[in-house]
Amino acid sequence: LRAKAALKLACTPLAKYSALMLLRETNTQCFYSLLREDLEELLPTLYTPTVGDACLAWGSLLPRPTGLYISYDQHRDRLKEVVAAWPESQVKIAVITDGNRILGLGDLGAHGMGIPVGKATVYGACGVDPRWILPVQVDVGCNTASVRDDPLYLGDRRSRLPDEEYYPFMHQVVQAIQERYGFGTLMHWEDVSSKHSFGLLELLRAAEVTTFNDDIEATAVISLAALLGAVKVP
């Protein structure tokens, strides 16, 4: 009742998002109970479209939802240590972004964390144990100067890595997650650039990593389902 009352006082979708994320951070059980009770109304606030506004305001959000930030500049020599700091021990799905293509907003760098946090919430709303989901923002730079130079920007103030450094580092991130949580951990990619999405799929499939790109494969599945439904395939 208190959570519902607090939501009624929130005047904008972003204010509701902040109120819900505060509840998620302080009382996970109540958060998911409320979400499953009114999924149709609350999911657009927690994911698209409101999550885009949240990413744009990420530097000033209080509190910011919890996720694992991995920085090339700060963490490349201690990835295992960074992954080991995540408090949950039974992760089965890592939802990963590099912040390069956030919805229709472009390159938001480290402020793309709202996307894996939001998709983790979607998993939880569908009945997946929230403790199994690891939201990951890999900071490999940002090419949007207005984002990168903002005083409130949380990420590394550098341009994006060239491909010859990008792909090996992303593979090392995957290996660090696998080393802690097992080779079968699903790597679920979100809002990576088209070029890097295909490149990562090729790289990780060759390494026999369990991997899934939401923007390529989920979109294809939904499109195929719509076509099959349209022609009424028996």
ZIZIRA-V892488 format. One record per residue. N is the residue number from 1. RES is the residue in three letters. PSI is psi in degrees with one decimal (none if undefined). D_FIRST is the distance of its C-alpha to the first C-alpha in whole Angstrom. Layout:
BEGIN
N_RES_PSI_D_FIRST / N_RES_PSI_D_FIRST
END
This chain:
BEGIN
1_LEU_-41.0_0 / 2_ARG_-40.6_4 / 3_ALA_-43.2_5 / 4_LYS_-38.4_5 / 5_ALA_-40.0_6 / 6_ALA_-39.0_9 / 7_LEU_-36.6_10 / 8_LYS_-27.1_11 / 9_LEU_-17.1_13 / 10_ALA_124.8_15 / 11_CYS_-16.4_18 / 12_THR_159.9_20 / 13_PRO_-39.2_19 / 14_LEU_-36.9_21 / 15_ALA_-38.6_18 / 16_LYS_-40.6_15 / 17_TYR_-47.5_17 / 18_SER_-41.2_17 / 19_ALA_-41.7_14 / 20_LEU_-39.5_13 / 21_MET_-34.2_17 / 22_LEU_-42.1_15 / 23_LEU_-41.3_13 / 24_ARG_-39.2_15 / 25_GLU_-27.5_18 / 26_THR_-24.7_16 / 27_ASN_83.1_14 / 28_THR_-41.4_15 / 29_GLN_-44.5_14 / 30_CYS_-39.8_10 / 31_PHE_-51.5_12 / 32_TYR_-29.6_14 / 33_SER_-44.1_12 / 34_LEU_-42.0_10 / 35_LEU_-46.2_13 / 36_ARG_-26.6_15 / 37_GLU_-32.3_12 / 38_ASP_55.4_13 / 39_LEU_-44.7_16 / 40_GLU_-36.9_18 / 41_GLU_-38.0_16 / 42_LEU_-28.0_15 / 43_LEU_-40.1_19 / 44_PRO_-22.6_21 / 45_THR_-35.4_19 / 46_LEU_-23.7_19 / 47_TYR_-140.5_23 / 48_THR_138.5_25 / 49_PRO_-12.8_26 / 50_THR_-27.1_23 / 51_VAL_-25.7_24 / 52_GLY_-44.0_28 / 53_ASP_-37.1_27 / 54_ALA_-42.2_25 / 55_CYS_-40.5_28 / 56_LEU_-30.2_30 / 57_ALA_14.0_28 / 58_TRP_-37.3_28 / 59_GLY_-19.8_30 / 60_SER_1.0_28 / 61_LEU_135.1_24 / 62_LEU_120.3_22 / 63_PRO_159.6_21 / 64_ARG_135.7_23 / 65_PRO_147.3_22 / 66_THR_134.6_24 / 67_GLY_172.9_27 / 68_LEU_116.1_31 / 69_TYR_128.0_33 / 70_ILE_118.5_37 / 71_SER_132.3_40 / 72_TYR_-47.7_43 / 73_ASP_-38.6_45 / 74_GLN_-26.6_43 / 75_HIS_-1.0_42 / 76_ARG_-22.7_45 / 77_ASP_2.6_47 / 78_ARG_45.9_44 / 79_LEU_-41.7_42 / 80_LYS_-39.0_42 / 81_GLU_-41.4_41 / 82_VAL_-46.2_38 / 83_VAL_-37.3_37 / 84_ALA_-20.1_37 / 85_ALA_-15.9_34 / 86_TRP_132.2_31 / 87_PRO_-20.9_29 / 88_GLU_141.8_29 / 89_SER_-3.6_32 / 90_GLN_37.7_31 / 91_VAL_134.7_31 / 92_LYS_-20.0_32 / 93_ILE_125.4_32 / 94_ALA_118.5_33 / 95_VAL_114.0_31 / 96_ILE_137.6_34 / 97_THR_156.9_35 / 98_ASP_7.8_37 / 99_GLY_16.7_36 / 100_ASN_-25.4_39 / 101_ARG_70.0_38 / 102_ILE_107.6_34 / 103_LEU_-128.7_33 / 104_GLY_17.7_35 / 105_LEU_-12.0_35 / 106_GLY_-151.3_38 / 107_ASP_109.4_39 / 108_LEU_6.1_36 / 109_GLY_-134.6_37 / 110_ALA_-16.1_35 / 111_HIS_6.0_32 / 112_GLY_-2.1_32 / 113_MET_-25.9_29 / 114_GLY_-27.2_26 / 115_ILE_-54.7_28 / 116_PRO_-32.8_28 / 117_VAL_-43.8_25 / 118_GLY_-42.4_23 / 119_LYS_-33.5_26 / 120_ALA_-37.9_24 / 121_THR_-39.7_21 / 122_VAL_-45.1_22 / 123_TYR_-47.9_24 / 124_GLY_-38.3_21 / 125_ALA_-28.1_19 / 126_CYS_0.3_22 / 127_GLY_-2.8_22 / 128_VAL_135.6_24 / 129_ASP_119.5_24 / 130_PRO_-26.0_22 / 131_ARG_-16.2_25 / 132_TRP_-10.8_28 / 133_ILE_128.9_27 / 134_LEU_107.8_29 / 135_PRO_127.2_29 / 136_VAL_128.8_32 / 137_GLN_113.7_33 / 138_VAL_118.0_37 / 139_ASP_103.1_39 / 140_VAL_24.2_42 / 141_GLY_177.8_42 / 142_CYS_130.7_41 / 143_ASN_4.1_44 / 144_THR_104.4_42 / 145_ALA_-38.0_44 / 146_SER_-29.3_41 / 147_VAL_-50.4_38 / 148_ARG_-33.8_40 / 149_ASP_-0.7_42 / 150_ASP_131.8_38 / 151_PRO_-23.9_38 / 152_LEU_2.6_34 / 153_TYR_134.1_35 / 154_LEU_-16.0_34 / 155_GLY_-174.5_37 / 156_ASP_133.1_41 / 157_ARG_77.4_43 / 158_ARG_159.2_45 / 159_SER_164.2_46 / 160_ARG_152.2_45 / 161_LEU_145.3_48 / 162_PRO_159.9_51 / 163_ASP_-36.5_50 / 164_GLU_-18.3_53 / 165_GLU_-31.3_50 / 166_TYR_-55.2_47 / 167_TYR_-45.7_48 / 168_PRO_-38.8_49 / 169_PHE_-43.7_46 / 170_MET_-37.7_43 / 171_HIS_-38.3_45 / 172_GLN_-36.6_45 / 173_VAL_-47.3_41 / 174_VAL_-44.8_41 / 175_GLN_-36.3_44 / 176_ALA_-40.0_42 / 177_ILE_-43.1_38 / 178_GLN_-39.4_41 / 179_GLU_-35.8_42 / 180_ARG_-41.2_39 / 181_TYR_-3.9_37 / 182_GLY_152.1_40 / 183_PHE_-24.7_42 / 184_GLY_0.5_40 / 185_THR_129.8_37 / 186_LEU_128.7_36 / 187_MET_105.3_37 / 188_HIS_114.1_35 / 189_TRP_137.9_36 / 190_GLU_133.8_34 / 191_ASP_42.2_35 / 192_VAL_151.8_39 / 193_SER_155.4_42 / 194_SER_-45.4_44 / 195_LYS_-47.8_47 / 196_HIS_-28.6_45 / 197_SER_-49.7_43 / 198_PHE_-38.8_46 / 199_GLY_-41.5_48 / 200_LEU_-39.5_45 / 201_LEU_-45.4_45 / 202_GLU_-45.7_49 / 203_LEU_-47.6_49 / 204_LEU_-32.6_46 / 205_ARG_-38.2_47 / 206_ALA_-30.1_51 / 207_ALA_6.8_49 / 208_GLU_36.1_47 / 209_VAL_137.9_44 / 210_THR_107.8_41 / 211_THR_152.3_40 / 212_PHE_127.2_38 / 213_ASN_114.2_38 / 214_ASP_-41.7_35 / 215_ASP_-27.2_37 / 216_ILE_-57.7_40 / 217_GLU_-41.3_39 / 218_ALA_-40.1_36 / 219_THR_-40.8_37 / 220_ALA_-41.5_40 / 221_VAL_-45.2_39 / 222_ILE_-40.6_37 / 223_SER_-43.8_40 / 224_LEU_-41.7_42 / 225_ALA_-40.2_39 / 226_ALA_-41.1_39 / 227_LEU_-43.7_43 / 228_LEU_-38.9_43 / 229_GLY_-36.2_41 / 230_ALA_-36.2_43 / 231_VAL_-1.0_46 / 232_LYS_52.7_45 / 233_VAL_128.0_47 / 234_PRO_none_47
END
